[in-house]
Amino acid sequence: MKLYGTPLCHDCVDAFERLKNAGISYDYVEITKSMPKMKEFLHLRDNRDEFIDIKKEGYVGVPCFLLDDDSIEFDTDNIIRHFSQK
């Protein structure tokens, strides 16, 4: 799983801590660290229907969890439940 986020976002910081406490590993893509990382996230955001409502509401869309099956989730609780069932 990839986690797109930034330490500038309190929801992302909360997700980092909660995933750590749950023992869930992930590949972190810090979108504010470099232009290539930002472009990677924006490509995903601009081309996936999962972001339509997020963009309409004026949100950036992080934390964004890209699962290994190519599905996208935005809710940390759902991610923790998903990995707890495995």
C-alpha positions in Angstrom: 0.0 0.0 0.0 1.1 3.5 -0.8 0.1 6.4 1.5 0.1 9.8 -0.2 0.3 12.6 2.4 2.2 15.5 4.0 3.2 16.4 7.5 1.4 19.7 6.9 -1.9 17.9 7.1 -3.2 17.0 10.6 -5.3 14.1 9.2 -2.1 12.7 7.6 -0.1 13.0 10.8 -2.9 11.2 12.7 -2.9 8.5 10.1 0.9 8.0 10.3 0.6 7.5 14.1 -2.4 5.2 14.0 -0.9 3.0 11.3 2.3 2.8 13.3 0.4 1.8 16.4 -1.6 -0.8 14.4 1.6 -2.3 13.0 0.6 -1.6 9.4 3.4 -0.9 7.0 3.2 1.3 3.9 5.2 3.1 1.3 5.0 6.8 2.1 4.9 9.4 -0.7 5.3 12.9 0.8 3.7 15.0 -1.8 5.1 18.3 -0.5 8.7 17.1 -0.5 9.4 17.3 -4.2 7.8 18.3 -7.5 8.0 14.7 -8.9 6.1 13.4 -5.8 3.5 16.2 -6.2 3.1 15.4 -9.9 2.7 11.6 -9.1 -0.1 12.5 -6.6 -1.8 15.0 -8.9 -1.8 12.5 -11.8 -3.6 10.1 -9.5 -6.0 12.8 -8.3 -6.8 14.1 -11.8 -7.5 10.7 -13.3 -9.4 8.7 -10.7 -13.1 9.0 -10.1 -12.6 8.5 -6.3 -11.5 12.1 -6.1 -14.5 13.7 -7.7 -16.4 14.5 -4.5 -13.2 15.4 -2.6 -12.3 18.0 -5.2 -15.9 19.3 -5.3 -15.7 19.9 -1.6 -12.4 21.8 -1.9 -10.2 19.1 -0.2 -6.8 18.0 -1.4 -7.5 14.3 -0.9 -4.9 13.3 1.6 -4.3 11.1 3.3 -4.8 8.9 0.3 -4.3 5.2 0.6 -3.6 3.4 -2.7 -4.0 -0.3 -2.0 -2.1 -3.1 -3.8 -5.3 -4.0 -5.7 -5.3 -0.4 -7.1 -8.3 0.7 -5.0 -8.3 4.0 -3.2 -9.3 4.7 0.4 -9.3 8.0 2.3 -10.5 6.8 5.7 -7.8 5.6 8.1 -10.4 3.6 10.1 -11.3 1.6 7.0 -7.6 0.9 6.3 -7.1 -0.3 9.9 -10.2 -2.6 9.6 -9.0 -3.8 6.2 -5.6 -4.9 7.5 -7.0 -6.3 10.7 -9.1 -8.8 8.8 -6.1 -10.2 7.0 
